[in-house]
């Protein structure tokens, strides 16, 4: 089943995926649009598909190696057309830690993808793209992905995904 546009609110875009490979393909489409300085925030429960989407983003950025969840190391780095910095904030307990790590500086060096952005909401930059992932209802592996732009660059990314 192809990825379907289910509904679009003002500037949001909601897409459906029937499984992991389709989620990766959607991530690849997004990854091909990303450039240095872009920030993508991935929100969703455990097992919602955040890492699958990031694996696709890595493919779209032509990254070397397998993209894995950085749950135990906070951040993984992958070389590609742009460097992918994949961050998982699940284990962060104090947002002060993020400021000390200089996390946002990585966006200036490449593409920053952050899982569990809720853990550092007060410190998140304003421009970028939020992706909310949830179980889809079309089958056990289906997902709903809602793309919410934050600022002008986020709007550009949502428009390019909606046009594809």
C-alpha positions, 0 to 999 in steps of 0.5 A, a space after each residue: 500500500 503506498 503512503 497516503 496523505 490522510 489529512 492536512 491541517 493548516 500547514 501540517 501534513 499527515 501521512 500513513 505507513 503500512 510498515 517499517 520499510 514504508 516508514 524508512 522510505 518516507 524518511 528517505 524522501 525527507 532525508 533527500 530534502 534535508 541540508 546542513 542546519 536542519 533540525 528534525 524532532 521525532 516524538 512518539 511512544 516506544 516502538 512508534 517508528 522513530 528509529 525506522 524513520 531516522 534510518 530512512 533519513 540516513 539513506 536519503 542523506 547517503 550515510 555510511 553504515 547502519 543507523 541505530 538507536 543511540 539510546 545508550 550513548 546519547 548521540 550517533 554520528 553518520 557521514 554522508 552528503 551531510 553529516 547526520 547527528 542522531 540524538 536520543 534524549 530518552 535517558 536525559 533527566 536534567 535539561 541542563 545536561 543538554 545545554 552543557 553538551 552544546 547539542 544545538 551546535 551540531 545543527 550547524 555542522 550537519 543535520 540534527 535528528 532528535 528522538 524524545 524532544 519532550 525531554 529538552 523542550 525548553 531548550 529546543 530551537 524554533 525553526 525545524 520540523 516536528 514529526 509525531 509518530 503513532 500506531 496507525 490502525 491499518 494493521 499491527 505495523 502501520 503508523 501515522 506520521 504527522 509533520 508539523 513545521 516550525 518556522 520557514 524551513 519547516 514549512 519548506 520541508 512539509 511542502 516538499 513532502 506534500 508535493 512528492 
